[in-house]
Amino acid sequence: MSDTQLTPIEIGLTAAIVAIDDHEPLILTAHGSDGLAGLPFGPFDALSHRTFEIGLRAWVEAQAGLRLGYVEQLYTFGDRGRHAEAADTGAHTVSIGYLALTRAASGELAATGASFEPWYRFFPWEDWREEPPAIIARDIIPALTDWAEQEPPETTRALPRKDRVRFHFGLDGAPWDEERVLDRYELLYEAGLIEEARRDGRPAALARKALPALGTSMRFDHRRILATAIARLRAKLKYRPVVFELLPAEFTLTELQYTVEAISGRHLHKQNFRRLVETEALVEPTGVMSTQTGGRPAALYRFRRDVLQERPAPGLRVRSRR
């Protein structure tokens, strides 16, 4: 047996907890002593919890006072530099990331320093509901173009930098794909354009005199985990009825549209959206009218649960105007 000393590994659980409030997608954050926002995270206790998910639910309820509903595992994040520097000899933390959905955005949180924050604060280039974000043309594309032009000839990537920039950011006729949240974040990280790249010692970031203000940075690799969660949720909208985990039991079609728009970051044509909802048969009328819409009374609907037995992939395959 080798005498080489192995680095100890600890397993952590990190939660991207999403809620909707006032038509905005929110993410639960907790601020540490460094002042940076981070996702809720804690260790997995194999003696107390039979599964990772049970452990996640237990400490989120204990720390934030939230009882989670929908939860799904995202990915395992274990890059060196998450919780340790190269010279550290302590345990290296491997984190299992989760996406969780809750309706408790307006409730009181038990944890001091915990709050729901708009996720577009961390990813301002992902919000296309009104128009293409100015930050893309003003700051991101010029910086990425300069970086792409400096690509060494011996690159081993299947796609050159210029093509990756074009595909991920929808340039020169390429469509904007709202699901490529993680691809865009990774491209900005590789190009050294975000604070996390500088903290991790990426040469591309250290070579820059200054970094553009591309969203709010987060602790460790939590913005990467959040990008993974947003991408997963945007994709899941199209083949699973997860949007109803974020809505009250009864809602108007306008509230449903605003929630889908908030998650996808895209504006949807009202009449086309309503035809899609009718075609997919995901909702049914309650027979009650809402008078709290600020205008004419609007019909209230609820999720039609029978659709789960009727077809294998019930979702809203929305199309935007762009």
C-alpha positions as CSV (number, residue, x, y, z in Angstrom):
1,M,0.0,0.0,0.0
2,S,1.3,3.5,-0.9
3,D,2.5,5.7,2.0
4,T,1.2,8.8,0.2
5,Q,-1.1,10.8,2.5
6,L,-4.5,11.2,1.0
7,T,-6.5,14.5,1.2
8,P,-9.5,14.0,3.5
9,I,-12.9,14.6,1.8
10,E,-16.0,16.0,3.4
11,I,-19.5,16.0,1.8
12,G,-21.5,19.1,1.9
13,L,-25.0,19.9,0.7
14,T,-25.8,23.1,-1.1
15,A,-29.3,24.3,-1.9
16,A,-30.5,26.7,-4.7
17,I,-33.9,27.5,-3.2
18,V,-36.1,29.3,-5.7
19,A,-39.3,31.4,-5.0
20,I,-41.4,33.9,-7.0
21,D,-42.5,37.2,-5.5
22,D,-44.1,40.1,-7.4
23,H,-43.2,38.5,-10.7
24,E,-39.5,38.2,-9.8
25,P,-37.5,35.0,-9.5
26,L,-35.7,34.9,-6.1
27,I,-33.0,32.8,-4.6
28,L,-32.4,32.3,-0.9
29,T,-29.0,33.6,0.2
30,A,-27.0,33.8,3.4
31,H,-24.2,36.3,3.9
32,G,-21.0,35.2,5.6
33,S,-18.4,37.1,7.5
34,D,-16.7,38.0,4.2
35,G,-19.9,39.9,3.2
36,L,-20.5,37.8,0.1
37,A,-23.8,36.2,-0.6
38,G,-23.9,32.5,-0.7
39,L,-26.4,29.7,-1.1
40,P,-27.4,27.8,2.1
41,F,-25.1,24.9,2.7
42,G,-24.2,22.5,5.4
43,P,-22.5,19.1,6.0
44,F,-24.0,15.7,5.4
45,D,-24.3,13.8,8.7
46,A,-24.3,10.1,7.7
47,L,-25.2,9.1,11.3
48,S,-28.3,11.3,11.5
49,H,-29.6,11.2,8.0
50,R,-30.3,8.2,5.8
51,T,-30.1,10.1,2.5
52,F,-28.6,13.3,1.2
53,E,-32.0,14.7,0.5
54,I,-33.2,14.0,4.0
55,G,-30.1,15.8,5.4
56,L,-30.7,18.8,3.1
57,R,-34.3,19.1,4.1
58,A,-33.4,18.8,7.8
59,W,-30.8,21.5,8.0
60,V,-32.7,23.9,5.7
61,E,-35.6,23.7,8.1
62,A,-33.3,24.0,11.1
63,Q,-31.3,27.0,9.8
64,A,-33.8,28.9,7.7
65,G,-37.2,27.7,9.1
66,L,-38.2,26.6,5.7
67,R,-39.9,23.3,4.9
68,L,-39.0,22.5,1.3
69,G,-41.5,21.1,-1.2
70,Y,-40.0,20.1,-4.5
71,V,-36.3,19.1,-4.4
72,E,-34.1,17.5,-7.0
73,Q,-30.4,16.8,-7.1
74,L,-28.3,18.8,-9.6
75,Y,-24.7,17.8,-9.7
76,T,-21.6,17.2,-7.6
77,F,-19.3,20.1,-7.4
78,G,-15.7,19.3,-6.2
79,D,-13.2,21.6,-7.9
80,R,-10.1,22.3,-5.8
81,G,-10.5,25.9,-4.6
82,R,-14.1,25.6,-3.5
83,H,-13.3,25.8,0.2
84,A,-9.5,25.5,0.3
85,E,-6.4,26.9,-1.2
86,A,-3.6,24.9,-2.8
87,A,-1.4,24.9,0.3
88,D,-4.2,23.9,2.7
89,T,-3.9,20.5,4.3
90,G,-7.5,20.4,5.7
91,A,-10.3,18.4,4.4
92,H,-11.5,19.2,0.9
93,T,-15.3,19.8,0.6
94,V,-17.2,18.1,-2.2
95,S,-20.7,19.6,-2.4
96,I,-23.8,18.0,-3.8
97,G,-26.0,20.7,-5.3
98,Y,-29.8,20.7,-5.1
99,L,-32.6,22.7,-6.8
100,A,-35.5,23.4,-4.4
101,L,-38.7,25.3,-5.0
102,T,-40.8,27.0,-2.4
103,R,-43.8,29.4,-2.1
104,A,-42.5,30.9,1.1
105,A,-40.8,34.0,-0.4
106,S,-42.8,36.4,1.8
107,G,-42.5,34.5,5.0
108,E,-40.2,35.2,7.9
109,L,-36.9,33.4,7.8
110,A,-35.4,31.9,11.0
111,A,-31.8,32.4,10.0
112,T,-30.1,35.8,10.8
113,G,-28.7,37.2,7.6
114,A,-30.7,35.0,5.3
115,S,-32.9,36.6,2.7
116,F,-34.4,36.1,-0.8
117,E,-32.7,38.1,-3.5
118,P,-33.5,38.5,-7.2
119,W,-31.4,35.9,-9.1
120,Y,-30.9,38.4,-12.0
121,R,-28.7,40.4,-9.6
122,F,-26.2,37.6,-10.0
123,F,-26.9,37.0,-13.7
124,P,-28.1,40.4,-15.2
125,W,-27.4,39.2,-18.8
126,E,-30.0,36.5,-18.5
127,D,-33.1,38.8,-18.2
128,W,-34.6,39.4,-21.6
129,R,-38.2,40.0,-20.6
130,E,-38.2,43.7,-21.6
131,E,-35.3,43.8,-24.2
132,P,-31.8,42.4,-24.7
133,P,-29.8,43.4,-21.6
134,A,-27.5,46.4,-22.3
135,I,-24.7,44.7,-20.4
136,I,-24.2,42.2,-23.2
137,A,-23.4,44.6,-26.0
138,R,-21.8,47.2,-23.7
139,D,-19.5,45.0,-21.6
140,I,-19.6,41.3,-22.3
141,I,-19.3,41.0,-26.1
142,P,-16.4,43.4,-26.5
143,A,-14.4,41.7,-23.7
144,L,-15.2,38.2,-25.0
145,T,-14.3,39.3,-28.6
146,D,-10.9,40.5,-27.5
147,W,-10.4,37.2,-25.5
148,A,-11.5,35.1,-28.5
149,E,-9.0,36.9,-30.8
150,Q,-6.2,35.9,-28.5
151,E,-6.9,32.2,-28.7
152,P,-3.6,30.2,-29.1
153,P,-3.3,28.2,-32.3
154,E,-2.7,24.9,-30.4
155,T,-6.1,24.9,-28.8
156,T,-7.6,21.5,-28.0
157,R,-11.2,22.6,-27.9
158,A,-13.6,21.2,-30.5
159,L,-15.1,24.7,-31.1
160,P,-12.9,27.8,-31.3
161,R,-13.5,30.6,-28.9
162,K,-15.3,32.8,-31.5
163,D,-17.8,30.1,-32.2
164,R,-18.5,29.4,-28.6
165,V,-19.1,33.1,-28.0
166,R,-21.4,33.3,-31.0
167,F,-23.4,30.2,-30.0
168,H,-23.8,30.9,-26.3
169,F,-24.6,34.6,-26.6
170,G,-26.7,34.4,-29.8
171,L,-24.6,36.5,-32.2
172,D,-24.5,36.7,-36.0
173,G,-27.9,35.0,-36.5
174,A,-27.4,32.3,-33.8
175,P,-30.5,32.1,-31.5
176,W,-30.4,33.0,-27.9
177,D,-31.0,29.8,-25.9
178,E,-32.3,30.6,-22.4
179,E,-31.2,27.2,-21.2
180,R,-27.5,27.8,-21.7
181,V,-27.1,29.7,-18.4
182,L,-24.2,27.5,-17.3
183,D,-22.4,27.6,-20.6
184,R,-22.5,31.4,-20.6
185,Y,-21.2,31.6,-17.0
186,E,-18.4,29.1,-17.7
187,L,-17.4,31.1,-20.8
188,L,-17.1,34.3,-18.7
189,Y,-15.2,32.4,-16.0
190,E,-12.8,30.9,-18.6
191,A,-12.2,34.4,-20.1
192,G,-11.4,35.7,-16.6
193,L,-14.2,38.3,-16.7
194,I,-15.8,37.6,-13.3
195,E,-14.6,37.9,-9.8
196,E,-14.8,34.2,-9.1
197,A,-12.1,33.6,-11.7
198,R,-9.8,36.1,-10.1
199,R,-10.4,34.5,-6.6
200,D,-9.6,31.1,-8.0
201,G,-6.3,32.4,-9.6
202,R,-7.3,31.9,-13.2
203,P,-4.5,33.4,-15.4
204,A,-7.0,35.1,-17.7
205,A,-8.4,37.0,-14.8
206,L,-5.1,37.8,-13.1
207,A,-3.8,39.2,-16.4
208,R,-6.5,41.9,-16.4
209,K,-6.0,45.2,-14.8
210,A,-9.7,45.4,-13.9
211,L,-12.8,43.3,-14.2
212,P,-16.1,44.5,-15.6
213,A,-19.0,44.6,-13.1
214,L,-20.8,41.5,-14.4
215,G,-23.3,40.8,-11.7
216,T,-22.8,40.2,-8.0
217,S,-20.2,37.5,-7.2
218,M,-21.0,34.8,-4.6
219,R,-19.0,32.8,-2.1
220,F,-17.0,29.8,-3.3
221,D,-18.5,28.3,-6.5
222,H,-22.1,29.1,-5.5
223,R,-22.7,31.2,-8.6
224,R,-21.8,28.2,-10.7
225,I,-24.2,26.1,-8.7
226,L,-26.9,28.7,-9.1
227,A,-26.3,28.8,-12.9
228,T,-26.8,25.1,-13.0
229,A,-30.0,25.4,-11.0
230,I,-31.4,28.1,-13.3
231,A,-30.5,26.2,-16.4
232,R,-32.2,23.0,-15.0
233,L,-35.4,24.9,-14.0
234,R,-35.7,26.6,-17.4
235,A,-35.3,23.3,-19.2
236,K,-37.7,21.5,-16.8
237,L,-40.5,24.0,-17.5
238,K,-40.9,22.5,-21.0
239,Y,-41.5,18.9,-19.9
240,R,-42.6,18.9,-16.3
241,P,-45.3,21.0,-14.5
242,V,-42.7,22.4,-11.9
243,V,-44.0,25.9,-12.4
244,F,-47.0,25.1,-10.2
245,E,-44.7,24.4,-7.3
246,L,-44.0,28.2,-7.3
247,L,-47.6,29.3,-7.6
248,P,-50.5,29.4,-5.0
249,A,-53.1,26.7,-5.3
250,E,-55.3,29.0,-7.2
251,F,-54.0,31.6,-9.7
252,T,-54.9,33.6,-12.8
253,L,-53.5,32.9,-16.2
254,T,-51.7,36.3,-16.1
255,E,-50.0,35.2,-12.9
256,L,-49.0,31.9,-14.6
257,Q,-47.6,33.8,-17.6
258,Y,-45.6,36.2,-15.4
259,T,-44.1,33.3,-13.5
260,V,-43.1,31.4,-16.6
261,E,-41.6,34.7,-18.0
262,A,-39.7,35.3,-14.7
263,I,-38.0,31.9,-14.8
264,S,-37.3,31.8,-18.5
265,G,-36.2,35.4,-18.7
266,R,-38.2,35.8,-21.9
267,H,-41.3,37.8,-22.8
268,L,-44.2,35.7,-24.1
269,H,-47.0,36.7,-26.4
270,K,-50.2,36.7,-24.3
271,Q,-52.6,35.1,-26.8
272,N,-50.1,32.5,-27.9
273,F,-49.3,31.6,-24.3
274,R,-53.0,31.2,-23.5
275,R,-53.5,29.0,-26.5
276,L,-50.5,26.9,-25.4
277,V,-52.0,26.5,-21.9
278,E,-55.3,25.5,-23.4
279,T,-53.7,23.0,-25.7
280,E,-51.5,21.4,-23.0
281,A,-54.5,21.2,-20.7
282,L,-52.4,21.7,-17.6
283,V,-55.0,23.8,-15.7
284,E,-58.7,23.8,-15.0
285,P,-61.0,26.7,-14.0
286,T,-62.1,26.8,-10.4
287,G,-65.3,28.7,-11.2
288,V,-64.2,31.6,-9.0
289,M,-63.3,35.1,-10.1
290,S,-60.4,37.1,-8.5
291,T,-61.1,40.8,-7.8
292,Q,-57.5,41.5,-6.7
293,T,-56.0,42.0,-10.1
294,G,-56.3,45.8,-10.1
295,G,-58.6,45.7,-13.1
296,R,-61.4,43.6,-14.4
297,P,-62.1,40.4,-12.4
298,A,-60.1,37.5,-13.7
299,A,-60.9,33.8,-13.6
300,L,-59.0,31.6,-11.2
301,Y,-57.4,28.3,-12.2
302,R,-55.7,25.4,-10.6
303,F,-53.2,22.8,-11.7
304,R,-55.0,19.8,-13.2
305,R,-53.2,16.9,-11.6
306,D,-54.8,14.3,-13.9
307,V,-52.4,15.4,-16.6
308,L,-49.6,13.5,-14.8
309,Q,-51.4,10.2,-15.6
310,E,-52.3,11.2,-19.1
311,R,-48.9,11.7,-20.7
312,P,-45.2,11.3,-19.7
313,A,-43.9,14.8,-20.3
314,P,-46.5,17.5,-19.4
315,G,-44.9,20.9,-19.6
316,L,-45.1,24.4,-21.2
317,R,-43.0,24.4,-24.4
318,V,-43.1,28.1,-24.6
319,R,-41.9,30.2,-27.6
320,S,-40.8,33.8,-27.1
321,R,-41.1,36.7,-29.4
322,R,-37.3,36.8,-29.9
